[in-house]
Amino acid sequence: MLKNVELKPITGTFINMLVPDTGITNNGLKEWEQDFQMLKVLGMDQLFIIRTEFEQNGVCLSAEDPRSTTWEEDDNLLDMAFRLGEKYDMSVYLGGPVSISNLHKGDWQKEIDDTKRYYDRTVPKYEHYKCFKGLYASLEALPWHFNFLDIARETLKYMKANWPEKKTFISPIINGVLGDYSSHYTADQWVDIYRRYFYEDLAGVLDYCAPQDWFAAPACSYGEIQSNGYAEWFSKMGKLFDECGIELWSNLESFQRPFPGHGEPKGVYRQSDYRTMYMKLAEASPWVKRIITYDYFTCMSPNTEWGSTRRLLARYMEMIGKDPSVIDEIFV
């Protein structure tokens, strides 16, 4: 391990109940309770519901599906997320719908209108929870992909205009591909585009932004740690965010993106190598206010389907100076 690096701990996690590309959990109430108990031990006090409805090819999945629970305590998984969020003293951020059909048709205005109608209906349903602290603009895309900037901007403005007491939050992609889809943005290009077309216009509207880190593996040659450019990205983004009054966080991906040529399925993401997690924590910590993750429930929980999540959780606890023996006490 690297020495003399002060790591910021992960203080929040996304929860994905609809399109779990990082693994199916099939959790029952016992497993969900175990995970929330573990979050409490870890000091994770923020819960980001990444999507609550997702439509593709005419099929809509909903976190309010009454078939999604087999226990009496909750009518659906969205109810459960708020109930357990309240029970374990978390701050819950509610994500909205994403319609792939709207996006592929180029009907970005309909996507905005559908999102507004969804929040008009759903926010009042859950606003009695004290844990309900914020709203999350759920669409993830590249700057020019699906009119992402237009959709996110109008969604955030609607959130702030109608629920000014709620904090607003997004998690955009960094290091994404350019318009020609053949090369990637540099940090300077990304900052320039987002300054001119997005963040300056959202001063006073967007509270927190946690860019997805995307970087896959730490480099080391002949025992020497190599620069991966991560610090450059966060230092330059941090300057932009300070100018716009937006708090910079990091969305640490606790999964690994498939390596080309390794025979791994392109759209299947397994839990991260713990060395990668350490690298991301070490590189982001000096520059960001908070670090959150996508996501504990499928990439770090001992209840998930991939085999080494329990060990990733143990290695993470060692990194931040916590005793991993508590894992065996909770997950029995």
C-alpha positions as CSV (number, residue, x, y, z in Angstrom):
1,M,0.0,0.0,0.0
2,L,1.0,3.6,-0.5
3,K,2.2,5.4,2.6
4,N,1.4,8.8,3.9
5,V,-1.8,9.2,1.8
6,E,-4.8,10.4,3.7
7,L,-7.9,8.7,2.3
8,K,-11.3,10.2,2.4
9,P,-13.8,7.5,3.2
10,I,-16.8,6.7,1.0
11,T,-19.8,8.5,2.6
12,G,-22.6,7.5,0.3
13,T,-23.8,5.0,-2.3
14,F,-26.1,4.7,-5.2
15,I,-28.9,2.1,-5.0
16,N,-30.0,0.6,-8.3
17,M,-33.2,-1.4,-8.0
18,L,-34.1,-1.6,-11.8
19,V,-31.2,-2.1,-14.2
20,P,-28.4,-3.7,-12.2
21,D,-25.6,-4.0,-14.8
22,T,-23.3,-4.7,-11.9
23,G,-25.2,-7.8,-10.8
24,I,-28.6,-9.1,-9.7
25,T,-29.1,-9.3,-5.9
26,N,-32.5,-10.8,-5.3
27,N,-32.4,-9.4,-1.8
28,G,-35.1,-10.1,0.7
29,L,-35.8,-7.9,3.7
30,K,-33.1,-9.7,5.8
31,E,-30.4,-9.0,3.2
32,W,-31.5,-5.4,2.8
33,E,-31.4,-4.9,6.5
34,Q,-27.9,-6.4,6.7
35,D,-26.7,-4.0,4.0
36,F,-28.1,-0.9,5.7
37,Q,-26.5,-2.1,9.0
38,M,-23.2,-2.3,7.2
39,L,-23.6,1.1,5.6
40,K,-24.0,2.5,9.1
41,V,-20.8,0.8,10.3
42,L,-19.0,2.2,7.3
43,G,-20.2,5.7,7.9
44,M,-22.1,5.9,4.6
45,D,-25.0,8.3,5.4
46,Q,-26.1,9.2,1.9
47,L,-28.3,7.1,-0.4
48,F,-28.8,8.0,-4.0
49,I,-31.7,6.3,-5.8
50,I,-30.2,6.2,-9.3
51,R,-33.4,5.6,-11.3
52,T,-36.9,4.9,-10.1
53,E,-38.4,4.2,-13.6
54,F,-36.6,3.0,-16.7
55,E,-38.2,2.4,-20.1
56,Q,-36.8,0.6,-23.1
57,N,-38.6,-0.8,-26.2
58,G,-42.0,-0.1,-24.7
59,V,-41.2,-2.0,-21.4
60,C,-41.2,0.2,-18.3
61,L,-39.6,-1.0,-15.0
62,S,-40.6,0.8,-11.8
63,A,-39.2,0.8,-8.3
64,E,-42.9,1.1,-7.2
65,D,-43.7,-2.3,-8.7
66,P,-45.9,-4.0,-6.1
67,R,-44.4,-7.4,-7.1
68,S,-40.9,-6.3,-5.9
69,T,-41.3,-7.3,-2.3
70,T,-42.3,-10.5,-0.6
71,W,-42.5,-9.0,2.9
72,E,-45.3,-7.0,4.6
73,E,-43.2,-4.0,5.7
74,D,-43.1,-2.4,2.3
75,D,-45.4,-2.1,-0.7
76,N,-42.5,-1.8,-3.1
77,L,-38.7,-1.2,-3.2
78,L,-39.0,2.6,-3.3
79,D,-41.0,2.5,-0.1
80,M,-38.3,0.3,1.4
81,A,-35.5,2.7,0.4
82,F,-37.1,5.6,2.2
83,R,-38.2,3.5,5.2
84,L,-34.7,2.1,5.7
85,G,-33.1,5.4,4.9
86,E,-35.1,7.0,7.7
87,K,-34.3,4.1,10.1
88,Y,-30.6,4.3,9.6
89,D,-30.3,8.2,9.6
90,M,-29.4,8.6,5.9
91,S,-29.9,11.5,3.5
92,V,-31.9,10.1,0.6
93,Y,-31.8,11.6,-2.9
94,L,-34.6,10.6,-5.2
95,G,-33.7,9.9,-8.9
96,G,-36.3,10.1,-11.6
97,P,-37.2,8.3,-14.8
98,V,-35.2,7.5,-17.9
99,S,-36.9,6.6,-21.2
100,I,-34.6,5.1,-23.8
101,S,-37.3,5.4,-26.4
102,N,-37.6,9.2,-25.9
103,L,-33.8,9.5,-26.2
104,H,-33.4,7.3,-29.3
105,K,-36.2,9.2,-31.1
106,G,-34.5,12.5,-30.3
107,D,-37.6,13.6,-28.4
108,W,-35.7,15.2,-25.6
109,Q,-38.4,17.7,-24.7
110,K,-40.8,14.8,-24.0
111,E,-38.1,13.3,-21.7
112,I,-38.1,16.6,-19.8
113,D,-41.9,16.8,-19.6
114,D,-42.1,13.1,-18.5
115,T,-39.5,13.8,-15.8
116,K,-41.4,16.9,-14.5
117,R,-44.7,14.9,-14.3
118,Y,-42.9,12.1,-12.4
119,Y,-41.5,14.4,-9.8
120,D,-44.8,16.3,-9.5
121,R,-46.4,12.9,-8.5
122,T,-43.6,11.3,-6.5
123,V,-42.0,14.0,-4.4
124,P,-45.3,14.7,-2.5
125,K,-45.7,11.0,-1.9
126,Y,-42.4,10.8,0.1
127,E,-41.9,14.3,1.3
128,H,-43.0,13.4,4.9
129,Y,-39.8,11.4,5.4
130,K,-37.2,13.5,7.3
131,C,-34.4,11.6,5.4
132,F,-35.6,13.0,2.0
133,K,-33.0,15.6,1.4
134,G,-32.4,15.9,-2.3
135,L,-33.2,15.2,-5.9
136,Y,-31.0,13.5,-8.5
137,A,-31.1,14.2,-12.3
138,S,-30.8,10.6,-13.4
139,L,-29.8,10.7,-17.0
140,E,-26.1,9.7,-17.7
141,A,-24.7,10.6,-21.0
142,L,-21.9,12.3,-22.9
143,P,-22.2,16.1,-23.5
144,W,-23.8,15.9,-26.9
145,H,-25.5,12.5,-26.5
146,F,-29.3,12.6,-26.4
147,N,-29.3,16.3,-25.7
148,F,-28.0,15.5,-22.2
149,L,-27.1,19.0,-21.3
150,D,-30.6,20.3,-22.2
151,I,-32.4,17.6,-20.3
152,A,-30.2,17.8,-17.2
153,R,-30.3,21.6,-17.2
154,E,-34.1,21.9,-17.5
155,T,-34.6,19.1,-15.0
156,L,-32.4,20.7,-12.4
157,K,-34.0,24.1,-12.8
158,Y,-37.5,22.5,-12.4
159,M,-36.3,20.8,-9.2
160,K,-34.9,24.0,-7.7
161,A,-37.9,26.1,-8.7
162,N,-40.5,23.7,-7.1
163,W,-38.6,22.2,-4.2
164,P,-36.0,24.8,-3.2
165,E,-35.4,23.1,0.1
166,K,-34.1,20.0,-1.6
167,K,-30.4,19.7,-2.6
168,T,-29.7,18.9,-6.3
169,F,-27.2,16.5,-7.6
170,I,-25.9,15.0,-10.9
171,S,-23.2,12.4,-11.8
172,P,-21.9,13.0,-15.4
173,I,-19.4,11.0,-17.3
174,I,-15.8,12.3,-17.6
175,N,-13.2,11.2,-20.1
176,G,-16.1,10.5,-22.5
177,V,-15.7,10.3,-26.3
178,L,-15.7,13.3,-28.6
179,G,-18.4,13.9,-31.2
180,D,-16.6,11.8,-33.7
181,Y,-16.6,8.8,-31.3
182,S,-13.0,8.1,-32.2
183,S,-11.2,9.9,-29.5
184,H,-11.7,11.1,-25.9
185,Y,-12.0,14.5,-24.2
186,T,-8.9,15.9,-22.5
187,A,-9.5,17.5,-19.1
188,D,-9.2,20.9,-20.6
189,Q,-11.7,20.2,-23.4
190,W,-14.2,18.7,-20.9
191,V,-13.9,21.8,-18.6
192,D,-14.3,24.2,-21.5
193,I,-17.4,22.5,-22.9
194,Y,-19.1,22.2,-19.6
195,R,-18.2,25.7,-18.5
196,R,-19.7,27.3,-21.7
197,Y,-22.8,25.1,-22.1
198,F,-23.7,23.9,-18.6
199,Y,-22.2,24.8,-15.3
200,E,-22.1,28.6,-15.6
201,D,-25.8,28.4,-16.4
202,L,-26.5,26.3,-13.3
203,A,-24.9,28.6,-10.7
204,G,-27.3,28.6,-7.8
205,V,-29.3,25.7,-9.2
206,L,-26.9,22.7,-8.9
207,D,-25.6,22.0,-5.4
208,Y,-23.4,18.8,-5.8
209,C,-21.7,17.1,-8.7
210,A,-19.9,13.7,-8.5
211,P,-18.4,12.9,-11.9
212,Q,-18.0,9.1,-12.7
213,D,-14.3,8.4,-12.5
214,W,-14.2,5.7,-15.3
215,F,-10.5,5.0,-14.9
216,A,-10.0,1.3,-14.7
217,A,-6.6,0.3,-13.3
218,P,-3.6,1.8,-11.5
219,A,-0.3,1.6,-13.3
220,C,2.9,0.5,-11.7
221,S,6.2,-0.3,-13.5
222,Y,9.4,-1.5,-11.8
223,G,7.9,-0.8,-8.4
224,E,7.1,2.9,-9.3
225,I,3.5,4.1,-9.3
226,Q,2.7,5.8,-12.6
227,S,0.6,8.9,-13.0
228,N,-2.9,8.1,-14.4
229,G,-4.0,11.7,-14.9
230,Y,-6.7,11.5,-12.3
231,A,-5.4,14.4,-10.2
232,E,-5.3,16.7,-13.3
233,W,-8.9,16.0,-14.0
234,F,-10.1,16.8,-10.5
235,S,-7.9,19.8,-10.0
236,K,-9.2,21.4,-13.2
237,M,-12.8,20.4,-12.5
238,G,-12.5,21.7,-9.0
239,K,-11.5,25.2,-10.2
240,L,-14.5,25.3,-12.6
241,F,-16.9,24.1,-9.8
242,D,-15.5,26.7,-7.4
243,E,-16.2,29.4,-9.9
244,C,-19.8,28.2,-10.3
245,G,-20.5,27.6,-6.6
246,I,-21.0,23.8,-7.1
247,E,-19.5,21.3,-4.6
248,L,-17.2,18.7,-6.3
249,W,-17.5,15.1,-5.2
250,S,-16.3,11.9,-6.8
251,N,-18.4,9.0,-7.9
252,L,-15.9,6.1,-7.3
253,E,-16.9,3.2,-9.5
254,S,-16.5,0.1,-7.2
255,F,-16.8,-2.1,-10.3
256,Q,-14.3,-2.6,-13.1
257,R,-15.0,-2.0,-16.7
258,P,-14.1,-5.0,-18.9
259,F,-10.6,-5.0,-20.3
260,P,-10.4,-5.3,-24.1
261,G,-9.2,-8.7,-25.2
262,H,-9.9,-10.4,-21.9
263,G,-13.0,-12.2,-23.2
264,E,-15.3,-10.4,-20.7
265,P,-18.8,-9.5,-21.8
266,K,-18.9,-5.8,-22.8
267,G,-21.9,-4.8,-20.7
268,V,-21.2,-6.8,-17.5
269,Y,-19.3,-5.1,-14.8
270,R,-17.9,-7.0,-11.8
271,Q,-16.6,-5.6,-8.6
272,S,-13.3,-3.6,-8.6
273,D,-9.8,-4.8,-7.9
274,Y,-9.0,-3.4,-4.4
275,R,-5.8,-1.9,-5.8
276,T,-7.9,0.1,-8.2
277,M,-10.2,1.3,-5.4
278,Y,-7.2,2.4,-3.3
279,M,-5.8,4.3,-6.3
280,K,-9.1,6.1,-6.9
281,L,-9.4,7.0,-3.2
282,A,-5.9,8.3,-3.0
283,E,-6.1,10.3,-6.2
284,A,-9.5,11.9,-5.5
285,S,-9.2,12.6,-1.8
286,P,-7.1,15.9,-2.0
287,W,-9.5,17.5,-4.5
288,V,-13.1,16.6,-3.5
289,K,-15.4,17.3,-0.6
290,R,-17.0,13.8,-0.6
291,I,-16.6,10.4,-2.2
292,I,-19.6,8.3,-3.0
293,T,-19.8,5.0,-4.9
294,Y,-21.7,3.1,-7.6
295,D,-22.5,1.0,-5.9
296,Y,-22.1,-0.7,-2.5
297,F,-25.1,-3.0,-2.9
298,T,-23.9,-4.9,-6.0
299,C,-20.1,-4.4,-5.8
300,M,-19.2,-4.4,-2.1
301,S,-22.0,-6.2,-0.3
302,P,-21.3,-9.8,0.7
303,N,-24.9,-10.5,-0.4
304,T,-24.2,-9.8,-4.1
305,E,-23.7,-12.5,-6.7
306,W,-20.1,-12.0,-7.6
307,G,-17.6,-14.0,-5.5
308,S,-15.1,-11.4,-4.2
309,T,-17.3,-8.6,-3.0
310,R,-16.9,-9.6,0.6
311,R,-13.1,-9.5,0.3
312,L,-13.3,-6.1,-1.5
313,L,-15.4,-4.8,1.4
314,A,-12.8,-6.2,3.9
315,R,-9.9,-4.6,2.0
316,Y,-11.7,-1.3,1.9
317,M,-12.3,-1.4,5.6
318,E,-8.6,-2.0,6.1
319,M,-7.8,1.0,3.9
320,I,-9.8,3.4,6.1
321,G,-8.7,1.8,9.4
322,K,-11.8,-0.2,10.3
323,D,-11.8,-3.8,11.6
324,P,-13.3,-6.0,8.9
325,S,-14.3,-8.7,11.5
326,V,-17.7,-6.9,11.8
327,I,-18.6,-8.2,8.4
328,D,-18.9,-11.7,9.9
329,E,-21.0,-10.4,12.7
330,I,-23.6,-8.8,10.4
331,F,-23.6,-11.2,7.5
332,V,-24.4,-14.5,9.1
